[in-house]
Amino acid sequence: MLNAILKKIVGTKNDRELKRLSILLNEVNRFETEMMSLSDTQLKEKTPYFKQKLAGGLT
């Protein structure tokens, strides 16, 4: 019974994972929209920025 109450309050492991992934998906979609609005030249100009982020460990 306590287990059922906890699941209703905090959700199941899958519910929590879906929420986490949903937040991540929203970030990816926002980034995609931003990148799609750039021209090819503007996107090429961002290459050093992306390389710096990768070198810093950001993926």
DSSP file (Angstrom, degrees, kcal/mol; ACC not computed):
  #  RESIDUE AA STRUCTURE BP1 BP2  ACC     N-H-->O    O-->H-N    N-H-->O    O-->H-N    TCO  KAPPA ALPHA  PHI   PSI    X-CA   Y-CA   Z-CA
    1    1 A M     >        0   0    0      0, 0.0     4,-2.0     0, 0.0     5,-0.2   0.000 360.0 360.0 360.0 -45.0    0.0    0.0    0.0
    2    2 A L  H  >  +     0   0    0      1,-0.2     4,-2.5     2,-0.2     5,-0.2   0.888 360.0  55.1 -60.9 -38.4    2.8    2.4    0.9
    3    3 A N  H  > S+     0   0    0      1,-0.2     4,-2.2     2,-0.2    -1,-0.2   0.902 106.6  50.1 -61.2 -42.3    4.5    1.5   -2.4
    4    4 A A  H  > S+     0   0    0      2,-0.2     4,-1.7     1,-0.2    -1,-0.2   0.885 110.3  50.1 -64.9 -39.2    1.3    2.5   -4.3
    5    5 A I  H  X S+     0   0    0     -4,-2.0     4,-1.8     2,-0.2    -2,-0.2   0.921 110.3  49.8 -65.8 -43.7    1.1    5.8   -2.5
    6    6 A L  H  X>S+     0   0    0     -4,-2.5     4,-3.0     1,-0.2     5,-0.6   0.894 108.0  53.7 -62.3 -39.9    4.7    6.6   -3.3
    7    7 A K  H  X5S+     0   0    0     -4,-2.2     4,-1.4     1,-0.2    -1,-0.2   0.880 108.9  49.3 -62.5 -37.3    4.2    5.8   -7.0
    8    8 A K  H  <5S+     0   0    0     -4,-1.7    -1,-0.2     2,-0.2    -2,-0.2   0.854 116.9  42.0 -69.6 -33.6    1.3    8.2   -7.1
    9    9 A I  H  <5S+     0   0    0     -4,-1.8    -2,-0.2    -5,-0.1    -3,-0.2   0.959 134.9  13.3 -78.8 -53.0    3.3   10.9   -5.4
   10   10 A V  H  <5S-     0   0    0     -4,-3.0    -3,-0.2     1,-0.2    -2,-0.2   0.546 102.7-129.2-103.8  -9.5    6.7   10.6   -7.2
   11   11 A G     << -     0   0    0     -4,-1.4    -1,-0.2    -5,-0.6    -3,-0.1  -0.039  34.1 -60.6  83.0 169.5    5.8    8.3  -10.1
   12   12 A T     >  -     0   0    0      1,-0.1     4,-2.3    -5,-0.1     5,-0.2  -0.301  53.5-100.2 -79.7 171.3    7.4    5.2  -11.3
   13   13 A K  H  > S+     0   0    0      1,-0.2     4,-2.2     2,-0.2     5,-0.2   0.902 126.8  51.0 -58.7 -41.0   10.9    5.0  -12.4
   14   14 A N  H  > S+     0   0    0      2,-0.2     4,-2.7     1,-0.2    -1,-0.2   0.888 107.1  53.1 -65.4 -39.4    9.7    5.1  -16.0
   15   15 A D  H  > S+     0   0    0      1,-0.2     4,-2.1     2,-0.2    -2,-0.2   0.924 111.0  46.4 -60.6 -44.3    7.5    8.1  -15.3
   16   16 A R  H  X S+     0   0    0     -4,-2.3     4,-2.3     2,-0.2    -2,-0.2   0.891 112.6  49.9 -66.4 -39.2   10.6   10.0  -13.9
   17   17 A E  H  X S+     0   0    0     -4,-2.2     4,-2.7     2,-0.2     5,-0.2   0.902 109.6  51.3 -66.6 -40.9   12.7    8.9  -16.9
   18   18 A L  H  X S+     0   0    0     -4,-2.7     4,-2.3     2,-0.2    -2,-0.2   0.898 109.9  49.9 -62.1 -40.2   10.1   10.1  -19.4
   19   19 A K  H  X S+     0   0    0     -4,-2.1     4,-1.9     2,-0.2    -2,-0.2   0.930 111.7  48.1 -63.9 -44.8    9.9   13.4  -17.6
   20   20 A R  H  X S+     0   0    0     -4,-2.3     4,-1.9     1,-0.2    -2,-0.2   0.920 114.5  45.6 -61.4 -44.9   13.7   13.8  -17.8
   21   21 A L  H  X S+     0   0    0     -4,-2.7     4,-2.8     1,-0.2    -1,-0.2   0.839 108.1  57.4 -69.4 -32.8   13.8   12.8  -21.4
   22   22 A S  H  X S+     0   0    0     -4,-2.3     4,-2.0    -5,-0.2    -1,-0.2   0.905 106.9  48.6 -63.1 -41.7   10.9   15.1  -22.3
   23   23 A I  H  X S+     0   0    0     -4,-1.9     4,-1.7     2,-0.2    -2,-0.2   0.920 112.7  48.3 -63.4 -44.0   12.9   18.1  -20.9
   24   24 A L  H  X S+     0   0    0     -4,-1.9     4,-2.3     1,-0.2    -2,-0.2   0.902 109.2  53.2 -62.7 -42.0   15.9   17.0  -22.9
   25   25 A L  H  X S+     0   0    0     -4,-2.8     4,-2.7     1,-0.2    -1,-0.2   0.888 105.8  53.6 -62.1 -39.6   13.8   16.7  -26.0
   26   26 A N  H  X S+     0   0    0     -4,-2.0     4,-2.1     2,-0.2    -1,-0.2   0.895 108.9  49.3 -62.1 -39.9   12.5   20.2  -25.6
   27   27 A E  H  X S+     0   0    0     -4,-1.7     4,-2.4     2,-0.2    -2,-0.2   0.916 111.4  48.9 -64.2 -43.3   16.1   21.5  -25.4
   28   28 A V  H  X S+     0   0    0     -4,-2.3     4,-2.7     1,-0.2    -2,-0.2   0.919 111.3  49.5 -63.0 -44.1   17.0   19.6  -28.6
   29   29 A N  H  X S+     0   0    0     -4,-2.7     4,-2.2     2,-0.2    -1,-0.2   0.886 110.7  49.9 -63.7 -38.8   14.0   20.9  -30.4
   30   30 A R  H  X S+     0   0    0     -4,-2.1     4,-2.1     2,-0.2    -1,-0.2   0.917 112.1  48.2 -64.8 -42.7   14.8   24.5  -29.4
   31   31 A F  H  X S+     0   0    0     -4,-2.4     4,-2.6     2,-0.2    -2,-0.2   0.897 109.8  52.7 -64.1 -40.9   18.4   24.0  -30.5
   32   32 A E  H  X S+     0   0    0     -4,-2.7     4,-2.7     2,-0.2    -2,-0.2   0.926 108.7  49.6 -61.3 -44.6   17.2   22.6  -33.8
   33   33 A T  H  X S+     0   0    0     -4,-2.2     4,-1.2     1,-0.2    -1,-0.2   0.910 111.6  49.4 -60.3 -42.9   14.9   25.6  -34.4
   34   34 A E  H  < S+     0   0    0     -4,-2.1     4,-0.4     1,-0.2     3,-0.3   0.922 113.6  45.1 -62.7 -45.1   17.8   27.9  -33.7
   35   35 A M  H >< S+     0   0    0     -4,-2.6     3,-1.2     1,-0.2    -2,-0.2   0.863 108.6  56.4 -69.3 -36.2   20.2   26.1  -36.1
   36   36 A M  H 3< S+     0   0    0     -4,-2.7    -1,-0.2     1,-0.3    -2,-0.2   0.776 101.1  58.9 -66.9 -25.1   17.6   25.8  -38.9
   37   37 A S  T 3< S+     0   0    0     -4,-1.2    -1,-0.3    -3,-0.3     2,-0.2   0.608  90.1  92.3 -80.3 -10.4   17.2   29.6  -38.8
   38   38 A L  S <  S-     0   0    0     -3,-1.2     2,-0.1    -4,-0.4    -3,-0.0  -0.567  76.6-124.4 -84.7 146.2   20.9   30.2  -39.6
   39   39 A S     >  -     0   0    0     -2,-0.2     4,-2.4     1,-0.1     5,-0.2  -0.341  33.5-102.0 -75.3 168.9   22.2   30.5  -43.1
   40   40 A D  H  > S+     0   0    0      1,-0.2     4,-2.4     2,-0.2     5,-0.2   0.901 124.6  50.5 -59.1 -40.8   24.9   28.2  -44.3
   41   41 A T  H  > S+     0   0    0      2,-0.2     4,-2.0     1,-0.2    -1,-0.2   0.927 110.2  48.4 -64.1 -45.6   27.5   31.0  -43.8
   42   42 A Q  H  > S+     0   0    0      1,-0.2     4,-0.7     2,-0.2    -1,-0.2   0.892 111.6  50.5 -62.3 -39.2   26.3   31.7  -40.2
   43   43 A L  H >< S+     0   0    0     -4,-2.4     3,-0.9     1,-0.2     4,-0.3   0.909 108.8  51.0 -65.9 -41.7   26.4   28.0  -39.4
   44   44 A K  H >< S+     0   0    0     -4,-2.4     3,-1.5     1,-0.2    -1,-0.2   0.866 104.5  58.6 -62.3 -35.5   29.9   27.7  -40.7
   45   45 A E  H 3< S+     0   0    0     -4,-2.0     4,-0.3     1,-0.3    -1,-0.2   0.712  98.9  60.0 -67.2 -19.5   30.9   30.7  -38.6
   46   46 A K  T <X S+     0   0    0     -3,-0.9     4,-2.4    -4,-0.7    -1,-0.3   0.538  77.2  94.9 -84.4  -6.9   29.8   28.7  -35.5
   47   47 A T  H <> S+     0   0    0     -3,-1.5     4,-2.6    -4,-0.3     5,-0.2   0.907  83.2  49.0 -54.2 -48.2   32.3   25.9  -36.1
   48   48 A P  H  > S+     0   0    0      0, 0.0     4,-2.3     0, 0.0    -1,-0.2   0.895 110.6  52.7 -60.2 -36.8   35.0   27.3  -33.8
   49   49 A Y  H  > S+     0   0    0     -4,-0.3     4,-2.1    -3,-0.2    -2,-0.2   0.933 111.2  45.5 -61.2 -47.2   32.3   27.7  -31.1
   50   50 A F  H  X S+     0   0    0     -4,-2.4     4,-2.5     1,-0.2    -1,-0.2   0.899 111.9  51.6 -65.4 -40.7   31.2   24.1  -31.4
   51   51 A K  H  X S+     0   0    0     -4,-2.6     4,-2.4    -5,-0.2    -1,-0.2   0.898 109.8  50.2 -62.6 -39.9   34.9   22.9  -31.5
   52   52 A Q  H  X S+     0   0    0     -4,-2.3     4,-1.6    -5,-0.2    -1,-0.2   0.909 110.4  49.5 -64.6 -42.3   35.6   24.8  -28.3
   53   53 A K  H  <>S+     0   0    0     -4,-2.1     5,-2.4     2,-0.2     4,-0.2   0.911 112.1  48.1 -63.8 -42.4   32.5   23.3  -26.6
   54   54 A L  H ><5S+     0   0    0     -4,-2.5     3,-1.5     1,-0.2    -2,-0.2   0.905 109.4  52.5 -64.5 -41.2   33.5   19.8  -27.6
   55   55 A A  H 3<5S+     0   0    0     -4,-2.4    -1,-0.2     1,-0.3    -2,-0.2   0.822 106.3  55.5 -63.9 -29.5   37.1   20.4  -26.4
   56   56 A G  T 3<5S-     0   0    0     -4,-1.6    -1,-0.3    -5,-0.2    -2,-0.2   0.473 125.3-102.7 -82.1  -1.8   35.6   21.5  -23.0
   57   57 A G  T < 5S+     0   0    0     -3,-1.5     2,-0.3     1,-0.3    -3,-0.2   0.437  74.7 139.4  98.5  -0.3   33.7   18.2  -22.7
   58   58 A L      <       0   0    0     -5,-2.4    -1,-0.3    -6,-0.2    -2,-0.1  -0.605 360.0 360.0 -78.5 135.8   30.2   19.4  -23.7
   59   59 A T              0   0    0     -2,-0.3    -1,-0.1     0, 0.0    -5,-0.1   0.362 360.0 360.0-120.4 360.0   28.3   17.0  -25.9
